[in-house]
Each structure stands twice: as C-alpha cells, then as structure tokens.
Amino acid sequence: MATTARAAKTAKPRKIARKSAPKIEVDRVIENDCIAGMAALPDGCVDMIFADPPYNLQLGGDLLRPEGGMVDAVDDDWDKFDSFGAYDGFTRAWLKEARRILKPDGTLWVIGSYHNIFRVGTALQDEGYWILNDIVWRKANPMPNFRGTRFTNAHETMIWASKSEKAKYTFNYKTMKTLNDELQMRSDWLIPICGGGERLKDHGKKAHPTQKPEALLYRVMLASTKPGDIVLDPFFGTGTTGAVARRLGRKWLGIEREKRYCRIARERIADALPLDESSLQIMRSNAAQPKVPFGSLLETGLIEPGAVLMDVKRRWKATVRIDGSLTTKAGKEGSIHKLGALLQGAPSCNGWTFWHFEGEDGLQPIDKLREQYRLAHFP
C-alpha cells in the first residue's frame, strides 16, 4: 500500500484533453424553419445568439392614420399563432435548441415587445438560462399611437442571458464605457428606429415590417462578442445581424424560412464592407440638450470606423476605432476628450470642438455631426 501511495504522489498528472468546439460552415443563410435549422447544428458550436422571434401581436382589424391612410403593421402569417399556449410551445422549443448549440460560455439575446417578452422570459428561465440584464431599447423616433387610446409604445425589451449562473461569458465593459464617452453604459439605450436609407425596400414597399436598426446590433455585438466569434440569428429576416457581423469581423449564421427574405439578406450582406483590421481594435486600458455620446455617431453611420480626425491646425491626426476610441500612429489612444488632452499636455479637452473631419467645405468640428444627430433624432 505504501509503495502504491508513493507512486501516486510522484506520478505525473495526466493531461485532460479539452474538447474543441465543432467546426461548422459559417457566413451563410440556412433556408429552413428556425427549430429545424438549429436542430441540424452540433452541440456547443456558436458563441452568441441574437433572436428576434415573432411577437404574436394578435392584431385585430386594420390600423389607420388620422388622415385615413393605412399603417404598414405586422400582419404576416409568420407572426400568427392560434393561442398563447401554441406560442409558448413554440418559444420553449426554439429556446431549447438555442441553448444546446450555444457554447458553455455563450450568451443569448432575445428582443420583444410587451406582447411577448414576458412569456419569453418565463420560458427562458424554465429552460435553465441565467438572466444577466434586461435592456430597454428606447426609440428616439417611435411610431405614434394613432388611435389615441394608449401611451405611445416607445420601447422594446431585450433579455441578455448566459447558459448558466457560473458561465464565464464575454462582456467588453471597457469597450462599452468608451463607446459612451467614458461613462458606464446603462441598461436603457436610446437608439432611433430603422428608417431612411437603412430601411430596405422590395418593389417599393418595406422589405420587412420589423427590421431592426444596425446601431442596435452594433452595440449588442460589440458588448458581448470578440472578433472571429460565431453569431447565430435563428430569425434572420433581411439580415441585419449578418451585415453588422461582417462589418465587425464576426462570423455569422442566419436561419430564415421565407425565401424572399433570404434573397434580400444575401444581397444586403454582400454589400456590407468589412472594416479595416486596425479599426477593429478597441481600448485596452481603463443638460439642456440631449446627451449624445461619440459612439452614437458610429452606430448611426454619421462617422465611420477608420475615419481620420485632426485638430484645426492639422498638427495631430487620429484614427477612429469601432468603440469610439481614437488612436495615433505613435500608439497613443483614448476617447475624443482624453486623447485631445494627452496630445496637448492639458488637464482636459473638449473633444467635440478639438477634433475635426474633412468635409466638402474644409475642416469641420465633429460637433457638427453631433448637431446633425440631434436634429435627426430629437425633433
């Protein structure tokens, strides 16, 4: 017994082979029902899931504007269920498959309105997910309540959850703080709804009634994924998730059963240009008018990652990165305010007036872009 015990003490510990995530074909649209599409994927193969399931709006009758025009509301067959029980069964089925294909430290984001998000939240917890946050997406420009019978529905809710309470999920805290002008990112996000040139059209009509703004997915992915991570959207629609993932250097998979949406999504994603590698880097170190973080200009496309900013005398130049931080060729980095102060050797700096971009009329302060944002989103 003594010899055996001594041998056990001196024996080298055996290396435990860690299972690597199964390889899957990415950057593609799977034409299938969401549950069947996920069922065909192996266990633990994706890093994040963003789900925008049917809301089960149960609309009755037409919705008219005050002048008599018809409101283009959600009345598609994919949003119709015979009962709440049928919707709950569908929800539990897709959440079960989603949890199976998530990696152990992966996370799920699901968005909904008051029609469905509470039912989804219950099913989510029953399936074993651990809720990390509920995020209120406050719409800067919501559709009014035309009948005048209720408050204007000016927000939707997102639930962010991990597979278990002890999961070591990704949360890019410093990136979110930098995106929000050095303030801790809160759980209420003021982002405009999808409109203008971003709103996809097919034969002159809205391509999809519930198309989400790219700014929303930009923030979600930047917060909870890393470059190269695989992001799955089981309700792919017109491909917002895929387009943003391609821009941000993430791999993507979309599951969509409607052939028309699949076609539109593929065309859209093919036109989405991936960002330059240097722009994909993020920070590694620590009123009267509505507040607009510099990150909001990036999320809405008023300024692009990779853009070069400079002071009015062109003494210093800096490149914009995806989280709103700036970096110089000499390797100095910081927010628009911190880097401006660092370069000048000053205790503080108003980055909005210090940094300029090259416009049609010469150098313009980035504060001009902030004013454009305010005019567009805070009427």
C-alpha positions as CSV (number, residue, x, y, z in Angstrom):
1,M,0.0,0.0,0.0
2,A,2.9,2.4,0.9
3,T,4.6,1.8,-2.5
4,T,1.3,2.4,-4.3
5,A,0.7,5.6,-2.4
6,R,4.3,6.9,-3.0
7,A,3.9,6.1,-6.7
8,A,0.6,8.0,-6.8
9,K,2.3,11.0,-5.3
10,T,5.2,11.0,-7.8
11,A,3.2,10.2,-10.9
12,K,2.9,13.0,-13.4
13,P,-0.7,14.4,-13.6
14,R,-2.5,13.2,-16.7
15,K,-3.3,15.9,-19.2
16,I,-7.1,16.2,-19.7
17,A,-7.9,16.8,-23.4
18,R,-10.3,19.7,-23.8
19,K,-13.0,19.3,-26.3
20,S,-12.7,21.9,-29.1
21,A,-15.8,23.4,-30.5
22,P,-17.1,21.6,-33.6
23,K,-16.3,23.2,-36.9
24,I,-19.3,24.4,-38.9
25,E,-19.8,26.2,-42.2
26,V,-20.3,29.9,-41.4
27,D,-21.2,33.1,-43.2
28,R,-24.3,31.7,-44.8
29,V,-28.1,31.7,-44.8
30,I,-29.8,28.4,-43.9
31,E,-33.2,28.3,-45.6
32,N,-35.2,26.4,-43.0
33,D,-37.6,26.7,-40.1
34,C,-35.7,28.1,-37.0
35,I,-36.1,25.0,-34.9
36,A,-35.2,22.5,-37.7
37,G,-32.3,24.7,-38.8
38,M,-30.8,24.7,-35.3
39,A,-31.5,21.0,-34.8
40,A,-29.2,20.3,-37.7
41,L,-26.3,22.1,-36.0
42,P,-23.9,20.3,-33.5
43,D,-23.8,20.9,-29.8
44,G,-21.9,23.9,-28.5
45,C,-21.0,25.5,-31.8
46,V,-21.9,29.2,-31.6
47,D,-20.7,32.0,-29.3
48,M,-23.7,34.2,-29.3
49,I,-27.4,34.1,-30.5
50,F,-29.4,37.1,-31.3
51,A,-33.1,36.2,-31.6
52,D,-35.9,38.5,-32.8
53,P,-38.8,36.0,-32.7
54,P,-42.4,36.6,-33.8
55,Y,-44.1,39.0,-31.3
56,N,-47.5,37.3,-31.6
57,L,-49.1,40.8,-31.9
58,Q,-52.6,39.4,-32.4
59,L,-53.7,42.5,-34.3
60,G,-57.4,42.7,-34.9
61,G,-58.6,44.8,-37.9
62,D,-56.8,47.5,-39.9
63,L,-54.9,50.3,-38.2
64,L,-55.5,53.7,-39.8
65,R,-53.7,57.0,-39.6
66,P,-55.7,60.2,-38.7
67,E,-55.9,61.2,-42.3
68,G,-57.2,57.8,-43.3
69,G,-54.0,56.2,-44.6
70,M,-53.3,52.5,-43.7
71,V,-50.5,51.8,-41.2
72,D,-48.0,49.3,-42.5
73,A,-48.2,47.0,-39.5
74,V,-47.2,43.4,-38.9
75,D,-49.9,41.1,-40.3
76,D,-47.7,38.4,-41.8
77,D,-48.6,34.7,-41.3
78,W,-45.2,34.1,-39.5
79,D,-46.5,36.3,-36.6
80,K,-49.8,34.4,-36.2
81,F,-50.4,31.7,-33.6
82,D,-53.7,30.0,-32.6
83,S,-53.3,30.7,-28.9
84,F,-50.9,31.7,-26.2
85,G,-50.4,28.0,-25.5
86,A,-49.2,27.5,-29.1
87,Y,-46.9,30.4,-28.9
88,D,-45.4,29.2,-25.5
89,G,-44.8,25.8,-27.0
90,F,-43.0,27.3,-30.0
91,T,-40.9,29.5,-27.7
92,R,-39.8,26.6,-25.5
93,A,-38.9,24.5,-28.5
94,W,-36.6,27.1,-30.1
95,L,-35.1,28.2,-26.7
96,K,-34.2,24.5,-26.0
97,E,-32.4,24.2,-29.3
98,A,-30.7,27.5,-28.9
99,R,-29.3,26.5,-25.5
100,R,-28.0,23.2,-26.9
101,I,-26.0,24.8,-29.7
102,L,-24.5,27.6,-27.5
103,K,-21.0,27.1,-26.3
104,P,-20.8,26.7,-22.4
105,D,-19.8,30.4,-22.1
106,G,-22.0,31.7,-24.9
107,T,-24.9,34.1,-24.4
108,L,-28.4,34.7,-25.8
109,W,-30.0,38.0,-26.7
110,V,-33.8,38.0,-27.3
111,I,-35.8,41.1,-28.2
112,G,-39.6,41.6,-27.9
113,S,-42.4,43.9,-27.0
114,Y,-45.0,43.8,-24.2
115,H,-46.9,41.3,-26.4
116,N,-44.4,38.5,-25.9
117,I,-41.3,39.4,-23.9
118,F,-42.7,38.4,-20.5
119,R,-43.8,35.0,-21.8
120,V,-40.4,34.5,-23.4
121,G,-38.6,35.5,-20.2
122,T,-40.5,32.8,-18.2
123,A,-39.7,30.1,-20.8
124,L,-36.1,31.2,-20.9
125,Q,-35.7,30.8,-17.1
126,D,-37.6,27.5,-17.2
127,E,-35.1,26.2,-19.8
128,G,-32.2,26.9,-17.5
129,Y,-30.8,30.2,-18.8
130,W,-29.4,32.7,-16.3
131,I,-30.6,36.3,-17.0
132,L,-27.7,38.9,-17.0
133,N,-29.6,42.0,-17.9
134,D,-32.8,43.3,-19.4
135,I,-32.1,46.1,-21.8
136,V,-34.7,48.8,-22.7
137,W,-34.3,50.0,-26.2
138,R,-35.8,53.5,-26.1
139,K,-36.8,54.5,-29.6
140,A,-35.7,58.1,-30.3
141,N,-38.4,58.4,-33.0
142,P,-41.2,55.9,-32.2
143,M,-44.4,55.5,-34.2
144,P,-47.2,57.4,-32.5
145,N,-50.4,55.8,-31.1
146,F,-52.8,56.8,-33.9
147,R,-55.9,55.8,-32.1
148,G,-55.0,57.9,-29.0
149,T,-56.2,55.1,-26.7
150,R,-52.9,54.2,-25.1
151,F,-49.4,55.6,-24.4
152,T,-47.1,55.6,-27.4
153,N,-45.1,52.4,-27.5
154,A,-41.7,53.9,-27.4
155,H,-39.5,51.0,-26.3
156,E,-38.8,47.3,-26.7
157,T,-37.1,45.0,-24.2
158,M,-34.0,42.8,-24.8
159,I,-33.1,40.0,-22.4
160,W,-29.4,39.1,-22.2
161,A,-28.8,35.6,-20.7
162,S,-26.0,33.1,-20.3
163,K,-26.4,29.3,-20.3
164,S,-25.8,29.1,-16.5
165,E,-25.1,31.2,-13.4
166,K,-21.4,30.3,-13.5
167,A,-20.8,30.8,-17.2
168,K,-17.7,32.9,-18.0
169,Y,-19.4,34.9,-20.6
170,T,-17.9,37.8,-22.7
171,F,-18.7,41.3,-21.6
172,N,-16.5,44.1,-23.0
173,Y,-17.0,46.5,-20.2
174,K,-14.3,49.0,-21.1
175,T,-15.4,49.0,-24.8
176,M,-19.0,49.9,-23.7
177,K,-17.7,52.6,-21.4
178,T,-15.5,54.1,-24.2
179,L,-18.4,54.0,-26.6
180,N,-20.4,56.0,-24.1
181,D,-17.9,58.8,-23.6
182,E,-16.2,57.3,-20.6
183,L,-19.5,56.7,-18.7
184,Q,-20.6,53.3,-17.6
185,M,-23.1,52.0,-20.2
186,R,-26.6,51.9,-18.7
187,S,-29.4,49.4,-19.5
188,D,-31.6,51.9,-21.3
189,W,-30.3,52.5,-24.8
190,L,-31.6,55.5,-26.8
191,I,-31.3,54.4,-30.5
192,P,-33.5,55.6,-33.4
193,I,-35.7,53.0,-35.2
194,C,-34.7,51.9,-38.6
195,G,-35.5,54.5,-41.3
196,G,-34.3,56.5,-44.2
197,G,-31.7,54.8,-46.5
198,E,-31.2,52.0,-44.0
199,R,-34.8,50.8,-44.3
200,L,-34.8,48.1,-47.0
201,K,-37.4,48.2,-49.8
202,D,-38.6,45.5,-52.1
203,H,-40.7,46.5,-55.1
204,G,-41.3,49.9,-53.5
205,K,-42.5,48.6,-50.1
206,K,-40.9,47.8,-46.8
207,A,-38.9,44.6,-47.2
208,H,-39.6,43.6,-43.6
209,P,-42.1,45.2,-41.1
210,T,-39.8,44.7,-38.1
211,Q,-36.3,45.4,-39.5
212,K,-34.0,46.3,-36.6
213,P,-31.5,49.2,-36.8
214,E,-27.9,48.3,-37.4
215,A,-27.0,50.5,-34.5
216,L,-28.7,48.2,-32.1
217,L,-26.9,45.1,-33.3
218,Y,-23.6,47.1,-33.4
219,R,-23.8,47.7,-29.7
220,V,-25.0,44.1,-28.9
221,M,-22.1,42.5,-30.7
222,L,-19.5,45.0,-29.5
223,A,-20.6,44.3,-25.9
224,S,-20.7,40.5,-25.9
225,T,-18.5,39.1,-28.6
226,K,-14.9,39.1,-29.9
227,P,-13.6,39.2,-33.4
228,G,-13.9,35.8,-35.0
229,D,-16.8,34.7,-32.7
230,I,-19.7,33.0,-34.4
231,V,-23.1,34.8,-34.1
232,L,-26.3,33.0,-35.0
233,D,-29.6,34.6,-35.7
234,P,-32.5,32.0,-35.9
235,F,-35.0,34.6,-37.1
236,F,-32.7,36.2,-39.7
237,G,-35.2,38.3,-41.7
238,T,-33.4,40.7,-44.0
239,G,-30.0,40.0,-42.5
240,T,-29.3,42.9,-40.1
241,T,-27.3,40.6,-37.8
242,G,-25.2,39.2,-40.7
243,A,-24.5,42.7,-42.2
244,V,-23.2,44.0,-38.8
245,A,-21.3,40.8,-38.0
246,R,-19.5,41.1,-41.3
247,R,-18.6,44.8,-40.6
248,L,-17.3,43.9,-37.2
249,G,-15.2,40.9,-38.1
250,R,-17.5,38.3,-36.6
251,K,-18.6,35.1,-38.3
252,W,-22.4,34.7,-38.7
253,L,-25.1,32.2,-39.4
254,G,-28.7,33.1,-40.3
255,I,-31.7,30.8,-40.3
256,E,-34.7,32.0,-42.3
257,R,-37.7,30.1,-43.8
258,E,-39.0,32.9,-46.1
259,K,-37.3,32.7,-49.5
260,R,-37.8,36.4,-50.2
261,Y,-36.1,37.5,-47.0
262,C,-33.2,35.1,-47.7
263,R,-32.7,36.7,-51.1
264,I,-32.7,40.2,-49.7
265,A,-30.4,39.3,-46.8
266,R,-27.8,37.7,-49.1
267,E,-27.7,40.8,-51.4
268,R,-27.5,43.1,-48.4
269,I,-24.7,41.3,-46.7
270,A,-22.7,41.1,-49.9
271,D,-22.7,44.9,-50.0
272,A,-21.6,45.2,-46.3
273,L,-17.9,46.1,-46.3
274,P,-15.8,44.6,-43.6
275,L,-13.8,47.2,-41.5
276,D,-10.1,47.6,-41.7
277,E,-8.3,45.5,-39.1
278,S,-6.8,48.5,-37.3
279,S,-10.3,50.0,-36.9
280,L,-11.5,46.8,-35.2
281,Q,-9.1,47.2,-32.3
282,I,-10.7,48.5,-29.1
283,M,-9.5,50.3,-25.9
284,R,-7.4,48.1,-23.7
285,S,-6.8,50.5,-20.8
286,N,-9.0,51.9,-18.4
287,A,-28.1,69.5,-19.7
288,A,-30.1,71.4,-21.7
289,Q,-29.7,69.4,-24.8
290,P,-30.0,65.6,-25.0
291,K,-26.6,64.0,-24.4
292,V,-25.1,62.3,-27.5
293,P,-22.1,60.0,-26.9
294,F,-19.5,60.0,-29.7
295,G,-20.3,56.3,-30.1
296,S,-23.8,57.2,-31.3
297,L,-22.3,58.8,-34.4
298,L,-20.6,55.5,-35.2
299,E,-23.7,53.4,-34.6
300,T,-25.8,55.5,-36.9
301,G,-23.1,55.9,-39.6
302,L,-22.5,59.6,-39.3
303,I,-18.9,58.8,-38.9
304,E,-17.3,55.5,-40.0
305,P,-14.6,53.5,-38.1
306,G,-11.3,54.1,-39.8
307,A,-12.1,57.8,-40.4
308,V,-9.2,60.2,-39.7
309,L,-9.8,63.1,-37.4
310,M,-7.4,66.1,-36.8
311,D,-7.1,69.3,-34.9
312,V,-7.9,72.6,-36.7
313,K,-4.2,73.3,-37.4
314,R,-3.6,69.7,-38.6
315,R,-0.9,69.2,-36.0
316,W,-2.3,65.9,-34.8
317,K,-4.2,63.1,-36.6
318,A,-6.0,60.1,-35.1
319,T,-8.0,57.2,-36.5
320,V,-11.5,56.3,-35.2
321,R,-11.9,52.7,-33.9
322,I,-15.2,50.7,-33.6
323,D,-15.7,51.5,-30.0
324,G,-15.4,55.3,-30.4
325,S,-11.8,55.4,-29.2
326,L,-9.1,57.2,-31.2
327,T,-5.5,56.1,-31.9
328,T,-2.5,57.9,-33.4
329,K,0.3,56.4,-35.5
330,A,2.6,56.8,-32.4
331,G,0.4,54.5,-30.5
332,K,-1.4,57.0,-28.2
333,E,-5.0,56.2,-27.6
334,G,-8.1,57.4,-25.7
335,S,-11.6,58.8,-26.0
336,I,-12.1,62.0,-28.1
337,H,-11.6,64.0,-24.9
338,K,-8.7,62.1,-23.2
339,L,-6.6,61.8,-26.4
340,G,-7.1,65.5,-27.1
341,A,-5.9,66.4,-23.6
342,L,-3.0,64.0,-23.8
343,L,-1.7,65.4,-27.1
344,Q,-1.9,69.0,-25.9
345,G,-0.4,68.2,-22.4
346,A,-3.6,69.8,-21.0
347,P,-5.6,68.6,-17.9
348,S,-8.8,68.4,-20.0
349,C,-10.1,68.8,-23.5
350,N,-13.5,69.2,-25.2
351,G,-13.1,66.6,-27.9
352,W,-16.2,67.8,-29.8
353,T,-14.6,71.1,-30.7
354,F,-10.9,69.9,-30.8
355,W,-11.3,67.1,-33.3
356,H,-12.3,67.9,-37.0
357,F,-13.1,65.9,-40.1
358,E,-12.5,66.8,-43.7
359,G,-15.8,68.0,-45.2
360,E,-16.8,69.5,-48.5
361,D,-16.1,72.9,-47.1
362,G,-12.8,72.0,-45.5
363,L,-12.2,71.0,-41.9
364,Q,-15.4,70.8,-39.7
365,P,-15.6,70.1,-36.0
366,I,-17.2,66.7,-35.1
367,D,-19.6,68.7,-33.0
368,K,-21.3,69.5,-36.3
369,L,-22.1,65.8,-36.7
370,R,-23.4,65.7,-33.1
371,E,-25.8,68.5,-34.1
372,Q,-26.9,66.6,-37.2
373,Y,-27.7,63.6,-34.9
374,R,-29.7,65.8,-32.5
375,L,-31.7,67.3,-35.3
376,A,-32.5,63.9,-36.8
377,H,-33.4,62.1,-33.6
378,F,-34.6,64.7,-31.1
379,P,-37.2,66.7,-33.0
